[in-house]
Amino acid sequence: MEKKNKLLKLLGVGFGIAVTVGGTIGTGILRKPGPIASVLGDPYMIMLVWIAVSAYAFLGVLCAIELGVSMPEAGSWYVYAKRAFGRYIGFFTGISNWLGTVSALAFGAYTVSEYLVLLLPHLDPYIRWISIGLLLILVLFHLSGTKSAGRSQEVMSFLKAVGLLGFVTVCFIYGGDVDAHALQQTAERVERPALLIGIITALQAIFYTFDGWHTASYFSEENVDPVKSLPKSMIYGILVIIGIYLLVNAAILYVIPIDVLAGSKLAASDAIGYIFGPGSARVVTFFLMISILGLMNAQVMFSPRVIYSMSRDGLFPKFALRVNEAGTPSLAMAFTVSLSVLLILAGKEICEILSDIAVFFFVISYISGFSSLVRMRKKEPELPRPFKVPGYPLVPIFLVICSVLFLIGAVIQDMRSSMFALIFIVISYPLYRWISRPQ
C-alpha cells in the first residue's frame, strides 16, 4: 500500500517553468491596470510599483528554491513549516494554503463562466452549472495521470505566453494610430486617494497577480532531479512572468491615456477595442477564458499535493493519501474540487469575495515559508542545502516584513473577507487536535 500510494518522478525543467508561468498568470494582468491607474494616476509610478512587487517575487523564488531542494517533498509551504515549527504550525500553514487554492479555484471557474456568458449571453441562467462543469472536466482529465497533466500545462502556458506577447506586439505596432486626444475627451474624472493609500491599494492588486510564483515547489517530490531542475524552473519561470507583466503594462499605457485607463475595468480588451474597433475586444475575452483555464489547470494539479502530504503525516484524513497508477492523488483531488463546487453553490456574493479570501490565506503561507527558512538554518545547520539564498538572513527577514505589512493592509481594507479568515484561525487548533488524535 505504501509503495502504491507514492507519487511518480516524471517531471523536469520544462514542466517547472510551465507550471510557474501557468500557475501565476491569470486575469490579473489584464484586469488590474485600470484600478491601479485609478489610485496612482501616473505611468511612472505604476511601472515602479510593478517593479517593486516583481523584486519581491524574485526574492521569494530564491527562498523557495533553498527550501525546495533541501526538503524535496510534495506540499511546499506545509512541509517547510512543519519541519521548522512543528506539527500544529505545519497543519495551520497547509490548511491555509489549501483553502486558499480551493477558494481561488471556485472564483476562477465562476469567472470563466462569466466571460463565456459575455460571448454567449443566452447561457446566463446556467452560469453556476457551467462553473461546476468546468471543474468536473478538469478533474476527469487530471485523473489520467501526472504525465498527461504536465504536458497539458506546458501547452497551455506556452499558448498563454505567446498570446500575451502577441498582445504587446500589436499594441506597440498599431497603438500609435489611436486618437489619444479623442479618447481623453471621454474620460471621467476619478477621485484618487492620498498617495500612500493609493500605493498600498496598488501593491495589493499587483500582489494578487503575482501569486503562484512558488508553484513549482509543490512538485519537487515528483521532479526527476530537483537539485538541478528546481532552480532553473523557478528562476526562468519568474523572469518570464516579470518580463510579460512589465511589457503588458507598458503596452497598455502606450495605447490608453492614463485618465481613460483609470476608468477601465478590462484594460487589455479596451486597448484592442481602441485599435481595431469594439467587436475585436471579444478576442481578448476568449483569451481571458483560456488564461484562467491554464491557471485552474495548475491549481487542480498542485492543491491536492498539499493534503496528500498532510495525510501522509497524519494531519489529514487517510483517504487523501490514495494515488492512482498514473501518479495522481485521486481522492485528494476529488475532495478539493468538491469543496470548490460547494463554494460556487453558496452563491454569487460568496464567489465575489473568494479571491480576497484566497490572497489572505496565501500571504499567511508566505510568512510561514520565509520564517521557516530562517528557523531551519538555526535548527538544522547540517541539512544539505545545494542552493542557498544570497543575502541571508536579510532577504527572508525583509520578505517576512513585507508580507506582514501586506497582510495588515489587507485586513484593514477588507474586513469582510478578513472575518472569514479570523474564524478559521480561531477554530484551527481544535480542528488540528481532532484530526491528529490517535486513531
PASE-20754 format. One record per residue (C-alpha): residue number from 1; residue in one letter; chain; y, z, x. Coordinates in pm, 1 decimal. Layout:
<rs>
k, r, c, Y, Z, X
NUM, a, A, Y, Z, X .
...
</rs>
This chain:
<rs>
k, r, c, Y, Z, X
1, m, A, 0.0, 0.0, 0.0 .
2, e, A, 240.8, 86.6, 284.2 .
3, k, A, 171.5, -246.8, 453.3 .
4, k, A, 202.4, -437.2, 126.4 .
5, n, A, 541.6, -288.6, 45.8 .
6, k, A, 709.8, -383.3, 372.3 .
7, l, A, 997.3, -629.3, 392.9 .
8, l, A, 929.2, -950.4, 586.1 .
9, k, A, 1101.7, -1052.6, 910.0 .
10, l, A, 1218.5, -1401.7, 816.0 .
11, l, A, 1596.4, -1411.8, 867.4 .
12, g, A, 1817.7, -1526.6, 1152.8 .
13, v, A, 2174.1, -1610.4, 1255.7 .
14, g, A, 2228.1, -1888.2, 1001.1 .
15, f, A, 2141.7, -1662.7, 711.4 .
16, g, A, 2352.5, -1380.2, 855.3 .
17, i, A, 2663.6, -1599.1, 870.1 .
18, a, A, 2594.5, -1740.6, 524.7 .
19, v, A, 2542.0, -1403.0, 358.3 .
20, t, A, 2854.8, -1262.8, 526.4 .
21, v, A, 3065.7, -1554.1, 400.5 .
22, g, A, 2891.1, -1576.4, 64.0 .
23, g, A, 2894.7, -1200.3, 9.6 .
24, t, A, 3269.3, -1181.7, 73.2 .
25, i, A, 3446.8, -1492.2, -54.5 .
26, g, A, 3462.6, -1490.8, -433.4 .
27, t, A, 3755.4, -1539.7, -668.0 .
28, g, A, 3997.7, -1301.7, -497.3 .
29, i, A, 4138.7, -1554.3, -252.9 .
30, l, A, 4214.9, -1795.7, -539.2 .
31, r, A, 4343.4, -1539.7, -790.4 .
32, k, A, 4524.6, -1275.6, -584.6 .
33, p, A, 4803.2, -1481.1, -415.8 .
34, g, A, 5010.2, -1475.7, -736.8 .
35, p, A, 5001.4, -1097.8, -796.5 .
36, i, A, 5060.5, -1039.5, -425.4 .
37, a, A, 5365.1, -1267.6, -428.5 .
38, s, A, 5499.0, -1079.3, -732.0 .
39, v, A, 5505.3, -747.4, -543.8 .
40, l, A, 5612.4, -873.9, -198.9 .
41, g, A, 5826.4, -1181.2, -262.4 .
42, d, A, 5837.9, -1301.4, 98.2 .
43, p, A, 5597.9, -1558.3, 252.6 .
44, y, A, 5608.8, -1399.2, 598.2 .
45, m, A, 5538.9, -1053.7, 457.5 .
46, i, A, 5248.5, -1194.4, 255.6 .
47, m, A, 5087.9, -1350.5, 563.5 .
48, l, A, 5147.9, -1034.2, 765.6 .
49, v, A, 4963.8, -817.9, 512.1 .
50, w, A, 4671.8, -1062.5, 504.7 .
51, i, A, 4655.6, -1048.7, 884.4 .
52, a, A, 4659.0, -666.9, 875.9 .
53, v, A, 4357.6, -649.1, 642.1 .
54, s, A, 4186.1, -920.0, 848.8 .
55, a, A, 4219.6, -692.6, 1153.1 .
56, y, A, 4070.9, -401.2, 953.2 .
57, a, A, 3772.9, -614.1, 850.4 .
58, f, A, 3715.8, -742.4, 1204.9 .
59, l, A, 3719.1, -390.6, 1348.5 .
60, g, A, 3491.4, -278.9, 1065.5 .
61, v, A, 3244.9, -552.4, 1159.7 .
62, l, A, 3232.6, -422.1, 1517.1 .
63, c, A, 3143.5, -75.2, 1386.9 .
64, a, A, 2879.2, -214.6, 1150.4 .
65, i, A, 2719.9, -409.7, 1436.1 .
66, e, A, 2676.3, -97.8, 1650.3 .
67, l, A, 2520.8, 87.4, 1358.5 .
68, g, A, 2305.4, -207.4, 1254.3 .
69, v, A, 2149.2, -282.3, 1592.9 .
70, s, A, 2089.2, 84.9, 1675.9 .
71, m, A, 1934.6, 157.9, 1333.2 .
72, p, A, 1791.3, -175.2, 1210.1 .
73, e, A, 1675.1, -68.0, 865.6 .
74, a, A, 1741.6, -204.6, 516.8 .
75, g, A, 2019.1, -30.1, 328.0 .
76, s, A, 2318.4, -43.3, 564.0 .
77, w, A, 2563.3, 245.0, 495.1 .
78, y, A, 2295.3, 458.9, 329.6 .
79, v, A, 2074.0, 452.7, 640.1 .
80, y, A, 2357.7, 546.3, 874.0 .
81, a, A, 2495.1, 826.6, 654.6 .
82, k, A, 2152.6, 985.2, 600.5 .
83, r, A, 2070.9, 989.6, 968.9 .
84, a, A, 2415.6, 1114.6, 1070.1 .
85, f, A, 2486.2, 1373.0, 798.6 .
86, g, A, 2160.1, 1447.1, 621.8 .
87, r, A, 1984.2, 1358.0, 301.0 .
88, y, A, 2249.1, 1454.2, 43.8 .
89, i, A, 2532.2, 1259.3, 210.7 .
90, g, A, 2288.7, 971.4, 254.3 .
91, f, A, 2196.3, 988.0, -112.6 .
92, f, A, 2561.1, 1003.9, -219.1 .
93, t, A, 2654.7, 708.0, 3.4 .
94, g, A, 2357.3, 499.0, -104.7 .
95, i, A, 2401.7, 558.7, -476.8 .
96, s, A, 2777.9, 498.6, -449.0 .
97, n, A, 2720.6, 171.3, -268.5 .
98, w, A, 2451.3, 59.9, -508.9 .
99, l, A, 2651.7, 148.6, -821.2 .
100, g, A, 2949.9, -39.5, -678.1 .
101, t, A, 2736.7, -351.6, -648.7 .
102, v, A, 2589.9, -302.9, -996.6 .
103, s, A, 2946.8, -292.5, -1132.0 .
104, a, A, 3053.3, -593.2, -925.6 .
105, l, A, 2753.2, -792.2, -1048.7 .
106, a, A, 2839.4, -727.1, -1411.7 .
107, f, A, 3203.7, -814.6, -1351.3 .
108, g, A, 3107.2, -1133.1, -1166.4 .
109, a, A, 2871.6, -1251.4, -1440.2 .
110, y, A, 3133.5, -1186.3, -1706.9 .
111, t, A, 3399.5, -1369.9, -1504.2 .
112, v, A, 3178.3, -1678.0, -1454.5 .
113, s, A, 3122.8, -1686.1, -1830.0 .
114, e, A, 3497.9, -1668.3, -1892.8 .
115, y, A, 3554.9, -1967.5, -1665.7 .
116, l, A, 3274.8, -2157.3, -1837.5 .
117, v, A, 3444.6, -2093.5, -2172.1 .
118, l, A, 3765.3, -2240.9, -2031.3 .
119, l, A, 3573.6, -2563.0, -1970.3 .
120, l, A, 3368.0, -2543.7, -2291.6 .
121, p, A, 3572.3, -2342.2, -2547.1 .
122, h, A, 3306.1, -2365.4, -2820.7 .
123, l, A, 3089.3, -2126.0, -2615.3 .
124, d, A, 3335.3, -1837.8, -2655.0 .
125, p, A, 3128.8, -1647.2, -2916.8 .
126, y, A, 2835.7, -1637.4, -2674.6 .
127, i, A, 3019.8, -1522.1, -2362.0 .
128, r, A, 2831.5, -1193.6, -2332.9 .
129, w, A, 2491.3, -1359.9, -2366.7 .
130, i, A, 2584.7, -1627.8, -2115.5 .
131, s, A, 2668.7, -1349.9, -1867.5 .
132, i, A, 2331.3, -1186.4, -1920.0 .
133, g, A, 2153.8, -1521.7, -1895.5 .
134, l, A, 2311.9, -1592.0, -1556.5 .
135, l, A, 2185.0, -1260.5, -1420.8 .
136, l, A, 1833.8, -1320.2, -1550.1 .
137, i, A, 1822.7, -1667.5, -1394.2 .
138, l, A, 1927.0, -1523.9, -1057.7 .
139, v, A, 1654.8, -1258.2, -1075.6 .
140, l, A, 1384.3, -1511.0, -1160.6 .
141, f, A, 1493.5, -1729.1, -869.6 .
142, h, A, 1503.4, -1443.3, -618.2 .
143, l, A, 1157.1, -1328.6, -716.3 .
144, s, A, 1034.9, -1648.8, -548.6 .
145, g, A, 1096.5, -1480.1, -214.5 .
146, t, A, 1327.0, -1392.4, 71.1 .
147, k, A, 1291.6, -1729.9, 243.0 .
148, s, A, 1398.8, -1942.3, -52.7 .
149, a, A, 1671.5, -1693.5, -147.0 .
150, g, A, 1803.6, -1706.8, 209.0 .
151, r, A, 1810.7, -2086.7, 207.0 .
152, s, A, 1998.5, -2089.0, -122.2 .
153, q, A, 2257.8, -1852.6, 25.2 .
154, e, A, 2306.1, -2081.2, 323.2 .
155, v, A, 2358.7, -2383.9, 96.4 .
156, m, A, 2595.8, -2207.3, -143.3 .
157, s, A, 2803.5, -2056.0, 137.4 .
158, f, A, 2830.8, -2392.9, 310.5 .
159, l, A, 2949.1, -2560.0, -11.3 .
160, k, A, 3196.4, -2277.4, -69.8 .
161, a, A, 3345.3, -2309.0, 278.9 .
162, v, A, 3365.8, -2688.8, 255.2 .
163, g, A, 3530.4, -2664.8, -86.6 .
164, l, A, 3797.1, -2422.8, 34.1 .
165, l, A, 3869.2, -2625.4, 346.3 .
166, g, A, 3894.1, -2934.9, 124.1 .
167, f, A, 4146.7, -2749.7, -92.1 .
168, v, A, 4352.0, -2662.3, 216.8 .
169, t, A, 4342.4, -3023.3, 337.3 .
170, v, A, 4455.6, -3160.5, 0.8 .
171, c, A, 4742.8, -2912.0, -19.8 .
172, f, A, 4878.8, -2995.2, 323.4 .
173, i, A, 4839.9, -3372.6, 277.9 .
174, y, A, 4978.7, -3407.3, -75.2 .
175, g, A, 5163.9, -3079.3, -130.0 .
176, g, A, 5483.4, -3211.8, 24.1 .
177, d, A, 5522.2, -3451.6, -269.7 .
178, v, A, 5554.5, -3166.2, -521.2 .
179, d, A, 5908.6, -3128.6, -655.1 .
180, a, A, 5974.4, -2771.6, -546.6 .
181, h, A, 6325.2, -2771.3, -695.1 .
182, a, A, 6197.2, -2868.3, -1039.7 .
183, l, A, 5928.8, -2601.1, -1021.2 .
184, q, A, 6187.3, -2346.2, -919.4 .
185, q, A, 6371.7, -2403.9, -1245.2 .
186, t, A, 6064.0, -2296.0, -1440.8 .
187, a, A, 6020.4, -1969.1, -1251.6 .
188, e, A, 6064.8, -1649.4, -1450.0 .
189, r, A, 6240.6, -1353.5, -1298.1 .
190, v, A, 5992.1, -1097.2, -1166.6 .
191, e, A, 6085.4, -732.8, -1120.8 .
192, r, A, 5946.2, -628.2, -783.9 .
193, p, A, 5861.7, -268.1, -695.0 .
194, a, A, 6002.6, -88.8, -391.8 .
195, l, A, 5881.9, -241.0, -63.3 .
196, l, A, 5640.6, 41.9, 21.6 .
197, i, A, 5481.3, 34.0, -324.4 .
198, g, A, 5461.8, -344.8, -300.9 .
199, i, A, 5285.0, -329.2, 34.4 .
200, i, A, 5035.0, -69.9, -92.7 .
201, t, A, 4962.5, -279.3, -403.0 .
202, a, A, 4919.8, -594.5, -194.4 .
203, l, A, 4690.7, -417.3, 51.4 .
204, q, A, 4467.3, -304.2, -234.2 .
205, a, A, 4446.0, -657.8, -374.0 .
206, i, A, 4361.5, -807.2, -33.6 .
207, f, A, 4117.9, -525.0, 44.1 .
208, y, A, 3920.4, -630.1, -263.8 .
209, t, A, 3898.4, -993.7, -145.8 .
210, f, A, 3754.2, -883.9, 191.2 .
211, d, A, 3482.3, -659.3, 54.4 .
212, g, A, 3146.7, -791.0, 174.4 .
213, w, A, 3224.1, -835.9, 545.0 .
214, h, A, 2933.2, -599.5, 624.5 .
215, t, A, 2673.0, -775.1, 405.0 .
216, a, A, 2452.3, -899.3, 690.1 .
217, s, A, 2381.8, -538.6, 793.8 .
218, y, A, 2176.7, -485.7, 476.0 .
219, f, A, 1916.8, -728.6, 613.3 .
220, s, A, 1881.6, -602.6, 971.9 .
221, e, A, 1524.9, -487.4, 899.8 .
222, e, A, 1433.8, -841.5, 792.7 .
223, n, A, 1602.5, -1007.7, 1089.2 .
224, v, A, 1367.1, -1167.0, 1340.7 .
225, d, A, 1577.9, -1033.0, 1630.1 .
226, p, A, 1862.5, -809.7, 1503.0 .
227, v, A, 1985.9, -720.7, 1854.0 .
228, k, A, 2067.0, -1085.7, 1926.1 .
229, s, A, 2129.8, -1217.7, 1576.0 .
230, l, A, 2335.2, -947.1, 1403.5 .
231, p, A, 2637.4, -952.5, 1638.5 .
232, k, A, 2657.4, -1332.6, 1621.0 .
233, s, A, 2608.9, -1338.7, 1243.1 .
234, m, A, 2871.9, -1079.5, 1164.4 .
235, i, A, 3136.1, -1184.7, 1418.5 .
236, y, A, 3109.5, -1556.1, 1340.6 .
237, g, A, 3098.0, -1477.9, 970.5 .
238, i, A, 3412.5, -1262.8, 966.1 .
239, l, A, 3601.4, -1515.5, 1180.1 .
240, v, A, 3514.9, -1789.7, 930.7 .
241, i, A, 3634.1, -1568.5, 644.3 .
242, i, A, 3961.0, -1477.0, 817.2 .
243, g, A, 4028.9, -1840.3, 904.9 .
244, i, A, 3965.9, -1958.7, 548.4 .
245, y, A, 4173.7, -1680.5, 391.8 .
246, l, A, 4477.1, -1741.5, 612.3 .
247, l, A, 4456.6, -2120.0, 568.8 .
248, v, A, 4424.6, -2097.9, 190.1 .
249, n, A, 4725.6, -1867.3, 168.7 .
250, a, A, 4931.1, -2095.0, 392.5 .
251, a, A, 4830.4, -2396.1, 180.2 .
252, i, A, 4927.5, -2226.5, -147.4 .
253, l, A, 5261.5, -2112.7, -4.2 .
254, y, A, 5321.6, -2468.2, 119.9 .
255, v, A, 5278.9, -2612.8, -230.2 .
256, i, A, 5417.9, -2344.7, -462.5 .
257, p, A, 5764.5, -2185.0, -420.7 .
258, i, A, 5743.6, -1808.4, -387.2 .
259, d, A, 5924.2, -1736.3, -716.8 .
260, v, A, 5686.9, -1966.6, -905.4 .
261, l, A, 5383.3, -1825.2, -726.0 .
262, a, A, 5485.9, -1475.1, -836.2 .
263, g, A, 5408.2, -1568.9, -1196.3 .
264, s, A, 5079.3, -1746.3, -1123.2 .
265, k, A, 4751.7, -1596.3, -1244.8 .
266, l, A, 4534.1, -1856.2, -1072.0 .
267, a, A, 4734.2, -1989.6, -779.1 .
268, a, A, 4476.5, -2237.0, -644.4 .
269, s, A, 4438.3, -2401.1, -985.3 .
270, d, A, 4816.4, -2420.7, -1026.2 .
271, a, A, 4856.7, -2577.7, -681.4 .
272, i, A, 4609.5, -2855.2, -761.4 .
273, g, A, 4770.1, -2899.6, -1103.7 .
274, y, A, 5115.5, -2943.8, -950.0 .
275, i, A, 4980.2, -3205.2, -707.5 .
276, f, A, 4755.0, -3414.1, -933.0 .
277, g, A, 4852.2, -3312.4, -1287.5 .
278, p, A, 4735.5, -3044.0, -1533.3 .
279, g, A, 4394.1, -3198.2, -1601.8 .
280, s, A, 4292.0, -3172.9, -1235.7 .
281, a, A, 4309.1, -2793.1, -1244.2 .
282, r, A, 3972.9, -2793.9, -1423.6 .
283, v, A, 3812.8, -2890.1, -1092.1 .
284, v, A, 3927.7, -2558.6, -944.4 .
285, t, A, 3788.8, -2373.7, -1246.7 .
286, f, A, 3449.5, -2532.1, -1183.1 .
287, f, A, 3470.5, -2441.9, -814.2 .
288, l, A, 3553.6, -2082.6, -907.5 .
289, m, A, 3231.2, -2061.7, -1104.9 .
290, i, A, 3030.1, -2186.6, -806.1 .
291, s, A, 3212.7, -1947.0, -574.1 .
292, i, A, 3135.0, -1643.3, -789.7 .
293, l, A, 2773.3, -1750.7, -828.5 .
294, g, A, 2744.4, -1759.2, -449.4 .
295, l, A, 2881.0, -1406.4, -434.1 .
296, m, A, 2644.4, -1288.2, -707.6 .
297, n, A, 2355.1, -1455.6, -527.6 .
298, a, A, 2424.6, -1236.1, -223.1 .
299, q, A, 2469.1, -922.0, -433.9 .
300, v, A, 2142.2, -971.6, -621.4 .
301, m, A, 1973.4, -1007.5, -285.6 .
302, f, A, 2121.2, -712.4, -92.4 .
303, s, A, 2174.4, -441.1, -354.9 .
304, p, A, 1801.2, -379.2, -423.7 .
305, r, A, 1753.7, -320.4, -48.8 .
306, v, A, 1963.2, -4.3, -79.6 .
307, i, A, 1748.1, 166.0, -342.0 .
308, y, A, 1434.0, 27.6, -175.8 .
309, s, A, 1529.5, 213.4, 141.2 .
310, m, A, 1621.6, 525.8, -56.6 .
311, s, A, 1287.6, 513.8, -236.2 .
312, r, A, 1107.8, 495.2, 96.9 .
313, d, A, 1282.0, 819.9, 195.2 .
314, g, A, 1204.6, 995.1, -132.1 .
315, l, A, 1564.1, 972.1, -260.5 .
316, f, A, 1495.8, 728.1, -543.1 .
317, p, A, 1200.1, 683.6, -780.3 .
318, k, A, 898.7, 528.5, -610.6 .
319, f, A, 891.3, 216.5, -828.7 .
320, a, A, 1181.8, 72.8, -620.6 .
321, l, A, 951.5, 61.1, -319.6 .
322, r, A, 741.2, -225.3, -453.4 .
323, v, A, 780.0, -551.9, -257.3 .
324, n, A, 612.6, -871.6, -376.4 .
325, e, A, 415.7, -1103.3, -147.5 .
326, a, A, 723.8, -1318.7, -81.9 .
327, g, A, 921.9, -1023.5, 56.0 .
328, t, A, 1139.7, -939.9, -246.0 .
329, p, A, 1179.4, -575.9, -362.3 .
330, s, A, 1098.9, -695.7, -713.0 .
331, l, A, 1123.7, -382.2, -927.8 .
332, a, A, 1433.8, -262.3, -746.1 .
333, m, A, 1595.9, -598.1, -818.7 .
334, a, A, 1494.6, -594.0, -1185.2 .
335, f, A, 1626.7, -238.9, -1225.9 .
336, t, A, 1957.1, -322.7, -1054.5 .
337, v, A, 2023.9, -623.5, -1274.7 .
338, s, A, 1913.6, -436.8, -1587.8 .
339, l, A, 2186.6, -179.1, -1527.6 .
340, s, A, 2441.4, -460.2, -1482.3 .
341, v, A, 2326.4, -602.3, -1815.9 .
342, l, A, 2385.4, -265.7, -1982.8 .
343, l, A, 2740.5, -261.3, -1846.9 .
344, i, A, 2802.7, -608.5, -1990.3 .
345, l, A, 2666.7, -497.0, -2328.4 .
346, a, A, 2905.6, -198.7, -2317.5 .
347, g, A, 3190.4, -437.1, -2394.2 .
348, k, A, 3473.1, -644.2, -2250.3 .
349, e, A, 3701.0, -349.5, -2177.3 .
350, i, A, 3438.3, -188.5, -1955.5 .
351, c, A, 3386.3, -518.8, -1772.1 .
352, e, A, 3758.4, -549.0, -1704.4 .
353, i, A, 3769.1, -224.6, -1505.5 .
354, l, A, 3436.3, -275.6, -1330.4 .
355, s, A, 3589.1, -439.7, -1023.6 .
356, d, A, 3823.3, -143.1, -973.7 .
357, i, A, 3532.1, 99.8, -1002.7 .
358, a, A, 3333.6, -111.2, -755.9 .
359, v, A, 3612.3, -101.2, -497.6 .
360, f, A, 3629.9, 279.1, -527.0 .
361, f, A, 3258.6, 311.3, -452.9 .
362, f, A, 3269.4, 57.6, -169.6 .
363, v, A, 3551.4, 238.5, 10.3 .
364, i, A, 3353.9, 563.8, -7.7 .
365, s, A, 3073.8, 376.3, 169.2 .
366, y, A, 3311.4, 251.6, 439.0 .
367, i, A, 3441.2, 602.3, 508.2 .
368, s, A, 3086.4, 731.8, 531.2 .
369, g, A, 2981.4, 448.2, 762.6 .
370, f, A, 3268.6, 477.8, 1008.6 .
371, s, A, 3228.6, 855.3, 1014.6 .
372, s, A, 2856.0, 812.0, 1077.4 .
373, l, A, 2927.1, 610.7, 1390.6 .
374, v, A, 3133.7, 894.3, 1537.3 .
375, r, A, 2878.3, 1154.5, 1431.4 .
376, m, A, 2582.0, 960.2, 1574.8 .
377, r, A, 2749.1, 921.3, 1913.8 .
378, k, A, 2756.0, 1302.1, 1936.4 .
379, k, A, 2433.5, 1381.0, 1751.3 .
380, e, A, 2208.8, 1126.1, 1924.7 .
381, p, A, 2377.9, 1021.1, 2250.1 .
382, e, A, 2049.1, 882.7, 2386.6 .
383, l, A, 1993.0, 647.6, 2091.3 .
384, p, A, 1965.4, 288.5, 2225.8 .
385, r, A, 2287.5, 103.4, 2144.0 .
386, p, A, 2259.7, -262.4, 2250.2 .
387, f, A, 2614.1, -312.9, 2116.7 .
388, k, A, 2893.7, -57.4, 2141.6 .
389, v, A, 3227.3, -65.1, 1964.0 .
390, p, A, 3512.0, -144.6, 2205.5 .
391, g, A, 3785.3, 117.7, 2192.9 .
392, y, A, 3562.1, 403.4, 2077.6 .
393, p, A, 3649.2, 657.2, 1936.0 .
394, l, A, 3993.5, 524.5, 1838.8 .
395, v, A, 3861.8, 227.1, 1640.9 .
396, p, A, 3628.2, 413.5, 1398.0 .
397, i, A, 3876.1, 702.1, 1357.5 .
398, f, A, 4155.6, 454.2, 1280.9 .
399, l, A, 3933.7, 283.0, 1021.0 .
400, v, A, 3845.8, 615.3, 857.9 .
401, i, A, 4216.6, 699.5, 824.1 .
402, c, A, 4297.3, 355.8, 678.9 .
403, s, A, 4008.7, 379.9, 432.4 .
404, v, A, 4107.6, 729.8, 317.0 .
405, l, A, 4467.8, 618.6, 263.0 .
406, f, A, 4346.2, 319.3, 64.3 .
407, l, A, 4123.4, 544.2, -146.3 .
408, i, A, 4413.6, 779.3, -222.1 .
409, g, A, 4626.8, 482.1, -323.2 .
410, a, A, 4351.2, 350.9, -549.6 .
411, v, A, 4318.4, 689.1, -721.3 .
412, i, A, 4693.0, 714.6, -779.8 .
413, q, A, 4724.0, 358.2, -910.6 .
414, d, A, 4424.6, 350.3, -1143.6 .
415, m, A, 4340.2, 689.5, -1288.6 .
416, r, A, 4107.3, 540.2, -1548.5 .
417, s, A, 3855.1, 394.6, -1304.8 .
418, s, A, 3901.5, 696.1, -1078.0 .
419, m, A, 3783.1, 920.0, -1361.4 .
420, f, A, 3454.6, 730.4, -1374.6 .
421, a, A, 3413.1, 783.1, -1002.0 .
422, l, A, 3509.3, 1151.0, -1027.6 .
423, i, A, 3247.6, 1210.3, -1297.1 .
424, f, A, 2984.6, 1061.2, -1067.6 .
425, i, A, 3095.6, 1278.8, -775.1 .
426, v, A, 3058.3, 1589.2, -993.3 .
427, i, A, 2707.3, 1501.6, -1108.6 .
428, s, A, 2585.4, 1356.9, -777.0 .
429, y, A, 2448.4, 1681.9, -631.6 .
430, p, A, 2246.6, 1785.8, -940.1 .
431, l, A, 2117.6, 1426.3, -952.6 .
432, y, A, 2019.2, 1445.6, -586.1 .
433, r, A, 1837.2, 1775.4, -641.8 .
434, w, A, 1646.6, 1632.1, -936.4 .
435, i, A, 1541.8, 1308.1, -766.0 .
436, s, A, 1447.1, 1470.9, -433.5 .
437, r, A, 1246.2, 1754.0, -589.9 .
438, p, A, 880.9, 1784.2, -478.8 .
439, q, A, 657.2, 1561.7, -688.4 .
</rs>
